Amino acid sequence: MSHPKQEKTSGPVARVASVLPYSCVDGPGNRMVFFLQGCQFRCPGCHNPETIERDSASAFDMSLAEAVTAIYQQRHFIRGITVSGGEASLQWRFVRVLFRAVKQHSELAHLTCLIDTNGGVPCQRWQALSPYMDGAMVDMKAWGNDAHRALTGHSSRRVRDSLSWLAKQGKLHEVRLLLIPGYTDWQANLSPLCAYLYDLQQMQLAQGNVFSVRLNGFHRAGVTGDATNWPEATQAHLDTIKIALQTAGLQSVTMPPPELLPIEQSSLSV
């Protein structure tokens, strides 16, 4: 069904790809998820490719009042809300007023407000969101700049800056590492990766909480183009990284259950 752009209304409006009233995979507990339209990264392996462009035939406008009403209707059944994408922080002004409205609403203030992000935005965005945001779930696409550019079209500098800023404020909820055999470069950089994530956890521990590290194996479901021929990550791939992270002292390292991963083994580097 097509959702044409609405006439301009007063107050903040988001361009939305879709809304899930319930999700148990976009943060802790059952959550309402707003997938915002548009992303600055161009990842060939994106599982939501329809959300990349600034607009699409199925995207629609949503006002702040409409978003708050949707949350209110589900308030007894959810633990919080997650704003995802696309890249949600590109529409940070809307996200900020949405989170603020939730936190200032007497019947919604108990809900946690999380953002799912690629981290590739200036830290000023996080400064603006931080007063009303409970945490950010940040995707690390690759370690080295060359691998990161190959996978996203962008440098990893802003991602690193975002991770450091969020950890120092105690606002990192989760760091996600995507493993694509033969494309990501985690295996070749395990030592600096482990040291970096350990230091980030220590920064955040100084604020009284710890973020989790989530290992995600690439799978082809939902992808398009060349990525449909990429190899999928296996249990063995993820185990190698998980053991290295735990040996380095990282806390709360998680990964998908074995039944969600391919059985076949691969000799390709991750």
N, C-alpha and C positions, 0 to 999 in steps of 0.2 A: 504494500500500500504506500502511495506517495504522500509525503507530508510537505506541502509547499510552505515557503516562508510566510509567517504571519505579518500583518501590518505592524509597524513600529508601535510599541507600547511604552508607557512610562515605567521607569525602574529597570533594573538589570535583567537581561535576557541571555540565556545560554543557547547555543546551537548544539542540539543533543542527537546522538546517533541512536540510542536506545536506553531504556530503563528496565532494570530487573528488580521486581519487588522483593525477591528473596535470592540470596546467594550464600553458599557456605565455602566458597573458594576465593573470595575477594577480601580477606581479612578475617579476624577472629569472630566466631559465632555467625548467626544468621544476619545478613546485611542487605540493605537496599543499595543498589549500585546504579549510578548515573554514568553512562558512557558518553563523554562529550566528543563532538566532532572536531577533527583536525589534529595533525601531528607534524612536527618539524623533521623527525627522523624518517628515513625511507628504508625500512628494514625489509629485505626480500622475504624473510621468514616470518613476517607479521601474521598473527593468528586473527587479527581484526582488520584486514586490509581495507575494508569499506569505510573505516573511520579515519584513514590517513589524510585524504583531501579535506580542504576547508569546508566543503559542502558535499552533499550527495542527495540523490533523489529521495532517499528514505529519511534523511535528517529532518528535524523539526525544531522550532523555537519553543523554549520553556521559560516562563517567567519565574521570578523568585517565589511569588505567591503560589504558583502551581506546584513548584518543587516542594515547598514546605507543606502544602496540603497533602501531597502524595506521601510524604514521610509521616505526617500526623495520622493518616489512615492506617498505617502499618506499625505504629509505635509500640503496640503490645506484642508484636511478633518478631521484632528485630532488635539486635544488640547495638547496631550503629549504621552509619552510612559510609559508603566508599565512593569517591568520585574518580573515575577512570577515563579511558579513552581508547583510541586517540591519545593525545597528551593533555590531560586536564589542566595543567598549570598554564597552558596558553590562554585559557579563559579564567585566569586567576581572580579577576575582579568579581566575577560571578561566584566562584568558589568561596571567596572570602566572605561575601555577604550571606551566602547560603550557610556556611559554617557558623557565622555569627548569629544568624537567625535561629539556628538549632540550639546553640548554647544559651541564648537569651529567652528561649521559650520554656515556660514552666513545666510543660509536659513532654518536652523533647531533650532537655538539658542533660539527661542521663545517657543519651546516645553518644557513642564515640564517632568522631569525624576523621576519616583517613583519606589520603590521596594516593593513588597508584600512579607512579610517574617514571619517566626515563631519566629524570634528573638533569636533563640538558638545558637548563634555563638559568638565568642570573640569580644569585643568592638573594637579591632584593625581593624576588617573588616569595621566597620562604620567609623573609622578614615580615612581609605583609600578611602572609597566611598564618604564621606561627601563633599569634594570640588566640586563635580559635580552632587550630588544628591539633588533634591528638597525636598524629604521627603520619609519616610518609613511608610507603613501600616503594623502594627504588630498584629498578632493573640495572644491573651492570651487564652490558652486552659483550664486552671483551676487556682484556687487560691493556694491551698495547694500543697506541694510537692508530697504527696501520690497520690492525685487525678491526678496531672500532669503526674507522672510516669505511672499511670494506663492507661492514655489516649495517651501518646506519647512514653513511654519507656525512658524518660529523665527527669532530674531535671529541675525545673523552674528557677534556679539561673541565668543562662545566659540570659534568657528572661527578668528578672527583671533588670539585669545589662544593657542590651541593651536599655530598655525603659528609664532608668534614663539617660544614656549617650545621647541618641537621643533628649530627652526633654531639657536637658541642652544646647544643640546646636541649639535648635529650629527646629529640623529636623523630629519631629513626625508629620505625616499627619493624621493618624487615628489609634486608638486602637480598636481592635475588640474582643468582648466577645462572644464565642460560647456557647449556652445554650443547653445542652442535659439532659432532665429530668431523674433524678436518677443516673447520671454519673458526671456531673459537680457540683462544690461545691459553687457556687456563693451565693445561698440563705443562707447558713449557715455562710457565711463570709461577709455579706453585709457591716457591719460597717468598718472593715479594708480595704475592697476593695474600698469603697467610699473615705475613707481618703487617700488611696494610689493614686488613680487616680486624686483626687483633688490636691494633692501635685505635681503630675506630670504636671498638667495643669498650676499650678502657676509657676513652673520652666520654662515652655515654654513661658508663658505670659511675663516673664522677658526678653525674646528674641524678643518680639513684635508680636507673633502670637499664635494661640490656635489650638490644635488638636481636632478632633471629636472623640466621643466614639460611636462605631457602635455595636448594639446588633443583633446577628444573631441566629436565631432558627434552630436547627438541623432538617434536612429533609433527607429522605432515598434515594432520587434520586441520582444515581451514586455510592452509597457505595456498599461494598461487605462484605461477611462473616457475623459475628455476628451482625454487625451494621445494617444489613437489618431488624433486629427485635427490634432495639432500638425505644423507644417512641419519637415522634416528639414534638418539643416545640410549644406551642400555644400562642395566643395573650396575654392570662392571665399571662403566664410565663414571657414574655418579659416586660409587663406593670409593674410587680412587681419590676423588676430590674431598669427599666427606671425611675420610680417614686423615688426610693431610691437614684439614682444617681443625679437626678435633685434637690431633697430635700437637698442633701449634697453640692449643689452649683456647680455641674459640668455643663459646657457649652457644647452646640452642641452635644446632645445625640440623636442618630437616630436609627431607626429600620426599618425592611421591612414593606411595606404596608400590611394592614390586609388581602387583597385578596391572598397574597402569604403564609399565615399561616394557619395551620389546624384549623377548627372550634371547634372541640371537646376539652373539658377541661380535665386536668389531675391533680391528687392530688400529683404526685411525686415531690420531691424536685429538684430544679435546682441549 
